[in-house]
Amino acid sequence: MMEYVDIDILIKLGISAVLGLIIGLERELKRKPVGLKTSLVISVVSCLLTIVSIESAYMFPNSDDVRITMDPLRLAAQIVSGIGFLGAGVILRRGNDSISGLTTAAMIWGAAGIGIAVGAGFFVEAFAGVTLLIISVELVPYVMKFIGPKQLREKEISLQLFIRDKDQIEKVMSFLMEKKYIIRRLRIKDLDNGDHLVQIRVAVDYREKTTDVYALVSSLEGINKVEIESMN
C-alpha cells in the first residue's frame, strides 16, 4: 500500500511538472518575467501542498476521547490566495500609464490551479485546463484579429513629438486623421526651450508596422524629434 501511494505521488508531481513546463514555455518564448523555472516551481509545489493537505487530513485516526475532523483541501485553499502576491509582483505600470503583466499574473494563478488539480487527482481536467489556457493566450487573439470587432484588429502606438511651431500641431493632427489613425489620447506641454511636446496615443491597423508610422510622422515638416512606442 505504501509503495502504491509513493508511486502515485511521484506520478502526480511528474504530471504537474510537465504541465507547468508547458505554461512556462509559453511565457518564456514571449520573454515574460515568469518563465520555465517559475512556472515549474509554482505547479510542482502547489501539487505537493495539495497532496500533503489531502493526505494529512486522514493521518489522524479518531478515538473515543478525541474526534479529529480536517478539511482535506484546507491547505490547498491557501495556495489560491497566497499566489496572488507573486502575481502582483509581475504587474507593472509603465511611464505612459499603461499596465502590463496582467496576462503573466493570470498564468501564475493558472499554474497554481493546475498543480492543485493534479494533486487532487483530476488529471484529465488538468490537461484540459492547460490546453484551454494555451489556446486562450495564443490562438484566440490571433483568430480574433481576423473575425473579431474592429477594436481587436487594432494596436495602439504612443507618439511623442517635439514641435517648434505651435501652428504645426494642427497640421500634424490633420495628417493623422487623414491616415485614418484613431486618436485615443492627446496631451500638449510647453517646454522651457520653446518647443512643444505633443503626446499622442493612436490606434492603427495591427498589420501596420511601427517603423512605418515612425517614417511617416518623422517626415512631417516642423517636427524636431520623434519618440515612438508600440503599446501591444
N, C-alpha and C positions, 0 to 999 in steps of 0.2 A: 504494500500500500504506500509506503514511504517513497519507494523508488518511482512509483507511478506519479505521485504528487510532484516529486522533484523534476521529472521529465516534463510534466505538464507546465510547470512554472517556467522552465527553460524555453519551451516552445512558445509560450506567451511572450516572454521577453524578446525572443528572436523575431517574432512576428511584429511586435511593436517597434523594434529597431529597423526592420525593413520598411515599414510604413512611415516611420519618422524620417528615414533616409529619403524616401520619395518626396515628402513635403520639403525637406531641407534642400534637396537638389533643385527643386523649382525656384526657391528663393536664392540659392547660390548662383544659378545661371543668370539671374537678374541683378546680381551684385548687391543684394539687400543685406542689411546688418545681421539678420538672423539667417545663418546658413546651415550647412550639414551638421556640424558639431552641436549647435544649439538645439536644433530640432531633434536630433538623436537623443540628447540628454533629457529633453522635456518628455518625449514619448516614452522612453525606457523607464525613467524614474516615475512617471505618472502610472505606468503599468505596474511597476514594482509596489508602489504605495497602495494601489488598488488591491493587489494580491494580498499584501500584508493586512489591509483593512478587512478584507473578507475572511481570510484565514484566522486572524486573531479573534474574530467575533465568535468562533466556535472552539477556541482553545481552552476556555474556562468552563468546566462542567458545573452543572447545578448541583446543589446539595440540599439536605433538609433544612439547614440553617440559613444558607445564603442562596438566593436565586439571582444569577447574573444574566442580564439581558443587554446586548450590544447591537448597535446598528451596523450591519456588515459594510456599509458604504459611508460610514461617518468620516473616516479619514480621507477617503477619496473625494468626498464632497468639498473638502477644504482646498483641494487642488484647483478647482474652478475659480475660486475667489483669489487664491494665492498667486495664480499665474498672471493675474491682472497687473501685478507690479512689474513683471517682465515686459508685458505688452505696453505699459505706459512708458517704459524706457526707450522704446523704438519709435514713438510718435514724436515728430519734430515739427516745430514751427519755423518756417523759413523767414528770411528777411522781407520777402514780398507778401507776408501774411498768409501764405498758403500752408496747408497742413499736409504732411507726408508721413508715411509709415503705418497708416491705418490698416492696410491690407496685410502687412507683415505682422502687426499686432494680432489681427484676427487669425492668421495662420499659426501663431504661437498658441493661441487658445484652442485652435483646431487640433494641433499636435498633442496637446494635453488631453483633449477629448478622445482622440484616437487611442492613446495609451490607456485611458480609463476603460474604454470599450473592450480592448483586448484583454486587459487584466480581469475584467468581469466575465470574460468568456464569449463575447459577442464578436466572433471572428469575421463572419460574413458581413455583418453590419459595419465593422471597421474597414474592411476592404472597400465596401460600397461607399463609405464616407470619404475615404481618401480619393477614390475615383471621381466622386462628385466635386470634391474640393479642387482637384486639378482641372477638371472641366470648367468649373466656375471661374477660375482665375486666368485660364489660358485660352480655352476655346470660345466661351460665351462672349467675352469682349470683342474677339476677332469677328465673330459672326454678326454681332450687333452693329458693327461698323458698316455692314452691307444692308441689313434688313431692319435695323432699329431706327428710332426717331432721329431727326436731323442733328439734335444736340449731341447724340452719341457718335456722330460721324465728324465731330469737330475736335480740335485740340486748341488749347489756349497758349498764347505766346505773350510774354511780358517784354515791353519795349521801354527803354529809357533814352530819350532823345535830348541832346543839348543843342539848343537853338539860340542864335544871337538875336535875330529879328523877331519881334513879337508878332508881327503880321504874318510871318511864315507858319505859325502854328495852325492857323485856319486852313492854309493850303495843304498842310500835312494831313489834317483831319479829313479834308475833302478827298485827298488821294486815297486814303484808307477806305473810305466809303465807296469810292469808285471801284476799288478792287473787291468790293463786297465782303470786306472784313467786318465782323461784328464787334463793335467796341463795347466791352463789358465794364471797363473802368477807366477813368481819366483823372489825372492829378497834375497840376501845374505849379511849379515852385520857382520863385525868383532866386537866383544865386548871387553871391557877393560880387562876382566878376562881371556881372551884367548879362550873363546868359540866362536862359530859361530852361529849367529841367521839366520835360514833359514825360510823365509816366503813364503808359497806356497798356491796358490788357485787352488783347483782341482774340477773337475766336476765328480760326481759319479751318479750311478743309484738312482732314487728317493726312491726306496724301501730299499736301504742300510741304516742302522742306523748309526747315527753319533757316537754312542758309539762303534759300531763295527770297524769303521775306527780308532777311538782312540786306541782301544785294539791292532789292527794290527800294527799301527805305533809305539806305545809306547813299543812294544815288540822287536823292532829292536835294535841290538847291537850298542852301541856308542851314543845313544840319552839320554841326561841327563834329559831333561824336555820337555813336550809336552803341548801346548795350542791349543785348537780346538774350532771352532765356526761354526755353520751352518748358511749359508747366506740366506736360504729360510725359 
